């Protein structure tokens, strides 16, 4: 296989979608939080906890879709904790977010060791299997690339139009955006800004946890330490790349995932001529370059990182 055939192979595009799916969940979750004016740096830990919670649910005999719901519930609880600190108490969003990441990550590893103290290798579960979409999966190239994935991959893609519709076509979406742009105006309409922000952080955190669960019950079939591997921080960068717009978030997730899928295959094509570390850093290097370009003309939510108190005028 040469370099051109790499991009023309169905396997490359199928891998891109698989890699992008957890990033989509995490990015949309972070985007919802920030649209409401709350930065959630707890995403890395919440994704880790979601990965462990979803896997443990199935390992203990639960259903796969039950694992998705349980992971979302656990993520929402951590979102509520973050919201109590930063929305209701007005504490630093940066400090609280880092604290949530440390707490959730450490707690997930602790619970794993408490429940499975003698495990030396990650136990396996029966994860989601790819399903073929009738009539579409048989199309040459496109069928293998886009229509033979697990249900959670399709769910990740479906999240994008749902998020767009809710944020831009519903009253709750308007309230969420106003909470991040002009909470005073929102309060003047008789809407509880603190409740809107709390709800947004909980929903966003639930999606982050589902993104983590994707890795253990859809992409892989086990939970192991360090499996999130910085994906949460990438999601935060993708929100900036997307200029806080769900459609662009999909583009950013696919771009990073495509670069990640490329670097794995490029190592094989290059052989030993180029150090493999170069290919490992390539997705991150190009993502930073794209962010630098986008950051020059981005418009962030005006009330992002700003605590709100009833009666305040900012």
C-alpha positions as a Python dict, from the first residue, in 0.01 Angstrom:
ca = {
    (1, 'X'): (0, 0, 0),
    (2, 'X'): (135, 344, -92),
    (3, 'X'): (46, 682, 54),
    (4, 'X'): (-237, 751, -192),
    (5, 'X'): (-395, 409, -139),
    (6, 'X'): (-395, 478, 235),
    (7, 'X'): (-647, 761, 194),
    (8, 'X'): (-850, 566, -60),
    (9, 'X'): (-894, 260, 160),
    (10, 'X'): (-1227, 196, 330),
    (11, 'X'): (-1045, 77, 641),
    (12, 'X'): (-886, 419, 690),
    (13, 'X'): (-1221, 600, 686),
    (14, 'X'): (-1384, 336, 906),
    (15, 'X'): (-1103, 381, 1160),
    (16, 'X'): (-1148, 759, 1142),
    (17, 'X'): (-1514, 728, 1242),
    (18, 'X'): (-1431, 488, 1527),
    (19, 'X'): (-1163, 719, 1665),
    (20, 'X'): (-1385, 1027, 1625),
    (21, 'X'): (-1689, 884, 1808),
    (22, 'X'): (-1568, 928, 2171),
    (23, 'X'): (-1430, 1270, 2076),
    (24, 'X'): (-1772, 1372, 1946),
    (25, 'X'): (-1941, 1277, 2273),
    (26, 'X'): (-1679, 1461, 2479),
    (27, 'X'): (-1663, 1768, 2256),
    (28, 'X'): (-2040, 1817, 2244),
    (29, 'X'): (-2055, 1769, 2620),
    (30, 'X'): (-1787, 2032, 2678),
    (31, 'X'): (-1949, 2261, 2423),
    (32, 'X'): (-2282, 2251, 2608),
    (33, 'X'): (-2109, 2337, 2936),
    (34, 'X'): (-1920, 2628, 2785),
    (35, 'X'): (-2223, 2754, 2595),
    (36, 'X'): (-2384, 2796, 2936),
    (37, 'X'): (-2080, 2986, 3063),
    (38, 'X'): (-1903, 2706, 3252),
    (39, 'X'): (-1561, 2567, 3165),
    (40, 'X'): (-1544, 2199, 3262),
    (41, 'X'): (-1183, 2088, 3297),
    (42, 'X'): (-1307, 1777, 3472),
    (43, 'X'): (-1368, 1612, 3134),
    (44, 'X'): (-1059, 1390, 3144),
    (45, 'X'): (-1157, 1241, 3478),
    (46, 'X'): (-1527, 1218, 3390),
    (47, 'X'): (-1443, 1025, 3072),
    (48, 'X'): (-1223, 793, 3278),
    (49, 'X'): (-1499, 731, 3529),
    (50, 'X'): (-1750, 680, 3248),
    (51, 'X'): (-1521, 422, 3090),
    (52, 'X'): (-1487, 231, 3416),
    (53, 'X'): (-1854, 262, 3513),
    (54, 'X'): (-1982, 142, 3177),
    (55, 'X'): (-1742, -150, 3167),
    (56, 'X'): (-1813, -250, 3528),
    (57, 'X'): (-2189, -246, 3465),
    (58, 'X'): (-2152, -501, 3186),
    (59, 'X'): (-1891, -701, 3377),
    (60, 'X'): (-2137, -738, 3666),
    (61, 'X'): (-2401, -877, 3432),
    (62, 'X'): (-2582, -564, 3314),
    (63, 'X'): (-2688, -486, 2958),
    (64, 'X'): (-2483, -277, 2718),
    (65, 'X'): (-2742, -2, 2684),
    (66, 'X'): (-2784, -9, 3060),
    (67, 'X'): (-2410, 56, 3081),
    (68, 'X'): (-2451, 362, 2860),
    (69, 'X'): (-2725, 496, 3088),
    (70, 'X'): (-2527, 418, 3402),
    (71, 'X'): (-2217, 592, 3267),
    (72, 'X'): (-2429, 896, 3180),
    (73, 'X'): (-2577, 896, 3531),
    (74, 'X'): (-2234, 882, 3694),
    (75, 'X'): (-2109, 1158, 3466),
    (76, 'X'): (-2409, 1374, 3555),
    (77, 'X'): (-2329, 1329, 3927),
    (78, 'X'): (-1977, 1461, 3874),
    (79, 'X'): (-2125, 1743, 3666),
    (80, 'X'): (-2354, 1829, 3957),
    (81, 'X'): (-2055, 1834, 4193),
    (82, 'X'): (-1868, 2069, 3958),
    (83, 'X'): (-2178, 2289, 3924),
    (84, 'X'): (-2217, 2317, 4302),
    (85, 'X'): (-1863, 2448, 4329),
    (86, 'X'): (-1855, 2687, 4034),
    (87, 'X'): (-2218, 2780, 3965),
    (88, 'X'): (-2366, 2801, 4313),
    (89, 'X'): (-2055, 2879, 4521),
    (90, 'X'): (-1875, 3081, 4254),
    (91, 'X'): (-1539, 2909, 4299),
    (92, 'X'): (-1268, 2898, 4035),
    (93, 'X'): (-1378, 2693, 3737),
    (94, 'X'): (-1018, 2601, 3660),
    (95, 'X'): (-941, 2475, 4010),
    (96, 'X'): (-1269, 2286, 4044),
    (97, 'X'): (-1230, 2127, 3702),
    (98, 'X'): (-879, 2003, 3772),
    (99, 'X'): (-999, 1875, 4108),
    (100, 'X'): (-1283, 1684, 3942),
    (101, 'X'): (-1038, 1527, 3698),
    (102, 'X'): (-808, 1415, 3979),
    (103, 'X'): (-1097, 1288, 4191),
    (104, 'X'): (-1278, 1102, 3913),
    (105, 'X'): (-963, 945, 3770),
    (106, 'X'): (-830, 833, 4106),
    (107, 'X'): (-1169, 709, 4222),
    (108, 'X'): (-1221, 503, 3907),
    (109, 'X'): (-885, 329, 3952),
    (110, 'X'): (-950, 280, 4325),
    (111, 'X'): (-1292, 124, 4268),
    (112, 'X'): (-1154, -100, 3995),
    (113, 'X'): (-887, -232, 4232),
    (114, 'X'): (-1134, -267, 4518),
    (115, 'X'): (-1375, -473, 4310),
    (116, 'X'): (-1105, -672, 4126),
    (117, 'X'): (-806, -679, 4363),
    (118, 'X'): (-648, -990, 4212),
    (119, 'X'): (-684, -896, 3845),
    (120, 'X'): (-349, -888, 3664),
    (121, 'X'): (-488, -853, 3312),
    (122, 'X'): (-797, -649, 3213),
    (123, 'X'): (-1099, -883, 3217),
    (124, 'X'): (-1297, -900, 2895),
    (125, 'X'): (-1665, -829, 2838),
    (126, 'X'): (-1901, -881, 2546),
    (127, 'X'): (-1894, -536, 2384),
    (128, 'X'): (-2115, -383, 2114),
    (129, 'X'): (-2075, -552, 1778),
    (130, 'X'): (-2076, -371, 1443),
    (131, 'X'): (-2412, -383, 1268),
    (132, 'X'): (-2466, -356, 895),
    (133, 'X'): (-2729, -113, 770),
    (134, 'X'): (-2941, -307, 520),
    (135, 'X'): (-2889, -191, 164),
    (136, 'X'): (-2614, 55, 258),
    (137, 'X'): (-2348, -172, 403),
    (138, 'X'): (-2329, -358, 69),
    (139, 'X'): (-2225, -48, -127),
    (140, 'X'): (-1863, -88, -239),
    (141, 'X'): (-1619, 121, -32),
    (142, 'X'): (-1889, 333, 136),
    (143, 'X'): (-2056, 35, 299),
    (144, 'X'): (-1744, -77, 481),
    (145, 'X'): (-1630, 277, 556),
    (146, 'X'): (-1951, 433, 689),
    (147, 'X'): (-2228, 176, 735),
    (148, 'X'): (-2071, -112, 929),
    (149, 'X'): (-2014, 29, 1276),
    (150, 'X'): (-2135, -27, 1630),
    (151, 'X'): (-2462, 133, 1747),
    (152, 'X'): (-2269, 379, 1966),
    (153, 'X'): (-2081, 512, 1665),
    (154, 'X'): (-2412, 589, 1496),
    (155, 'X'): (-2533, 741, 1822),
    (156, 'X'): (-2231, 973, 1829),
    (157, 'X'): (-2309, 1095, 1478),
    (158, 'X'): (-2676, 1142, 1569),
    (159, 'X'): (-2578, 1361, 1865),
    (160, 'X'): (-2465, 1638, 1628),
    (161, 'X'): (-2802, 1722, 1461),
    (162, 'X'): (-2980, 1674, 1794),
    (163, 'X'): (-2744, 1923, 1963),
    (164, 'X'): (-2786, 2171, 1677),
    (165, 'X'): (-3164, 2147, 1694),
    (166, 'X'): (-3182, 2183, 2071),
    (167, 'X'): (-2933, 2470, 2093),
    (168, 'X'): (-3073, 2674, 1805),
    (169, 'X'): (-3438, 2571, 1769),
    (170, 'X'): (-3573, 2525, 2122),
    (171, 'X'): (-3638, 2755, 2419),
    (172, 'X'): (-3408, 2551, 2643),
    (173, 'X'): (-3131, 2588, 2387),
    (174, 'X'): (-3182, 2963, 2374),
    (175, 'X'): (-3173, 2978, 2754),
    (176, 'X'): (-2850, 2778, 2756),
    (177, 'X'): (-2684, 3010, 2507),
    (178, 'X'): (-2805, 3319, 2690),
    (179, 'X'): (-2666, 3183, 3017),
    (180, 'X'): (-2325, 3192, 2853),
    (181, 'X'): (-2370, 3519, 2667),
    (182, 'X'): (-2584, 3748, 2881),
    (183, 'X'): (-2713, 3587, 3203),
    (184, 'X'): (-2852, 3921, 3323),
    (185, 'X'): (-3091, 3933, 3028),
    (186, 'X'): (-3188, 3574, 3099),
    (187, 'X'): (-3263, 3656, 3460),
    (188, 'X'): (-3472, 3952, 3348),
    (189, 'X'): (-3698, 3707, 3166),
    (190, 'X'): (-3766, 3530, 3495),
    (191, 'X'): (-3547, 3229, 3418),
    (192, 'X'): (-3321, 3085, 3687),
    (193, 'X'): (-2969, 3124, 3550),
    (194, 'X'): (-2816, 2898, 3813),
    (195, 'X'): (-3058, 2618, 3727),
    (196, 'X'): (-2988, 2651, 3355),
    (197, 'X'): (-2612, 2639, 3409),
    (198, 'X'): (-2639, 2347, 3648),
    (199, 'X'): (-2854, 2150, 3404),
    (200, 'X'): (-2617, 2224, 3116),
    (201, 'X'): (-2313, 2108, 3313),
    (202, 'X'): (-2489, 1788, 3417),
    (203, 'X'): (-2601, 1708, 3061),
    (204, 'X'): (-2259, 1793, 2921),
    (205, 'X'): (-2084, 1579, 3181),
    (206, 'X'): (-2320, 1289, 3108),
    (207, 'X'): (-2216, 1303, 2741),
    (208, 'X'): (-1849, 1311, 2842),
    (209, 'X'): (-1895, 996, 3048),
    (210, 'X'): (-2071, 825, 2757),
    (211, 'X'): (-1769, 914, 2545),
    (212, 'X'): (-1550, 735, 2797),
    (213, 'X'): (-1786, 437, 2806),
    (214, 'X'): (-1761, 413, 2428),
    (215, 'X'): (-1399, 308, 2465),
    (216, 'X'): (-1473, 15, 2698),
    (217, 'X'): (-1801, -119, 2560),
    (218, 'X'): (-1776, -32, 2191),
    (219, 'X'): (-1418, 31, 2078),
    (220, 'X'): (-1254, -218, 2316),
    (221, 'X'): (-1385, -485, 2553),
    (222, 'X'): (-1186, -404, 2868),
    (223, 'X'): (-1094, -122, 3105),
    (224, 'X'): (-730, -44, 3170),
    (225, 'X'): (-546, 244, 3332),
    (226, 'X'): (-462, 538, 3111),
    (227, 'X'): (-700, 438, 2833),
    (228, 'X'): (-847, 790, 2798),
    (229, 'X'): (-494, 907, 2715),
    (230, 'X'): (-561, 1281, 2696),
    (231, 'X'): (-880, 1260, 2488),
    (232, 'X'): (-1055, 1491, 2733),
    (233, 'X'): (-801, 1767, 2677),
    (234, 'X'): (-832, 1716, 2301),
    (235, 'X'): (-1208, 1768, 2334),
    (236, 'X'): (-1151, 2103, 2505),
    (237, 'X'): (-924, 2205, 2218),
    (238, 'X'): (-1183, 2089, 1966),
    (239, 'X'): (-1448, 2313, 2124),
    (240, 'X'): (-1222, 2611, 2058),
    (241, 'X'): (-1147, 2484, 1707),
    (242, 'X'): (-1522, 2457, 1647),
    (243, 'X'): (-1588, 2812, 1771),
    (244, 'X'): (-1851, 2661, 2002),
    (245, 'X'): (-2061, 2531, 1709),
    (246, 'X'): (-2169, 2164, 1702),
    (247, 'X'): (-2130, 2125, 1325),
    (248, 'X'): (-1772, 2242, 1333),
    (249, 'X'): (-1712, 2018, 1633),
    (250, 'X'): (-1790, 1719, 1412),
    (251, 'X'): (-1544, 1846, 1153),
    (252, 'X'): (-1275, 1896, 1416),
    (253, 'X'): (-1328, 1550, 1565),
    (254, 'X'): (-1307, 1388, 1222),
    (255, 'X'): (-995, 1588, 1137),
    (256, 'X'): (-811, 1483, 1452),
    (257, 'X'): (-934, 1124, 1420),
    (258, 'X'): (-822, 1114, 1058),
    (259, 'X'): (-476, 1233, 1156),
    (260, 'X'): (-464, 974, 1433),
    (261, 'X'): (-569, 695, 1196),
    (262, 'X'): (-314, 823, 944),
    (263, 'X'): (-22, 819, 1187),
    (264, 'X'): (-79, 454, 1276),
    (265, 'X'): (-70, 350, 911),
    (266, 'X'): (205, 595, 821),
    (267, 'X'): (439, 428, 1069),
    (268, 'X'): (401, 104, 877),
    (269, 'X'): (453, 269, 538),
    (270, 'X'): (760, 461, 652),
    (271, 'X'): (918, 156, 808),
    (272, 'X'): (1220, 264, 1011),
    (273, 'X'): (1313, 559, 789),
    (274, 'X'): (1130, 810, 1010),
    (275, 'X'): (1115, 778, 1392),
    (276, 'X'): (770, 662, 1500),
    (277, 'X'): (756, 943, 1757),
    (278, 'X'): (718, 1190, 1470),
    (279, 'X'): (396, 1023, 1359),
    (280, 'X'): (268, 1001, 1716),
    (281, 'X'): (299, 1377, 1763),
    (282, 'X'): (161, 1463, 1418),
    (283, 'X'): (-213, 1476, 1512),
    (284, 'X'): (-140, 1698, 1813),
    (285, 'X'): (99, 1922, 1624),
    (286, 'X'): (-144, 1986, 1339),
    (287, 'X'): (-431, 2033, 1586),
    (288, 'X'): (-233, 2305, 1765),
    (289, 'X'): (-159, 2472, 1432),
    (290, 'X'): (-528, 2466, 1337),
    (291, 'X'): (-625, 2612, 1675),
    (292, 'X'): (-377, 2898, 1633),
    (293, 'X'): (-535, 2989, 1300),
    (294, 'X'): (-892, 2959, 1428),
    (295, 'X'): (-823, 3144, 1757),
    (296, 'X'): (-747, 3466, 1572),
    (297, 'X'): (-1107, 3508, 1461),
    (298, 'X'): (-1307, 3306, 1713),
    (299, 'X'): (-1588, 3453, 1924),
    (300, 'X'): (-1623, 3287, 2263),
    (301, 'X'): (-1933, 3305, 2490),
    (302, 'X'): (-1912, 3643, 2660),
    (303, 'X'): (-2002, 3517, 3008),
    (304, 'X'): (-1771, 3215, 2997),
    (305, 'X'): (-1583, 3173, 3328),
    (306, 'X'): (-1787, 3451, 3491),
    (307, 'X'): (-1971, 3355, 3812),
    (308, 'X'): (-2329, 3478, 3835),
    (309, 'X'): (-2518, 3602, 4137),
    (310, 'X'): (-2884, 3690, 4134),
    (311, 'X'): (-2926, 4063, 4115),
    (312, 'X'): (-2577, 4117, 3972),
    (313, 'X'): (-2530, 4354, 3680),
    (314, 'X'): (-2229, 4275, 3463),
}
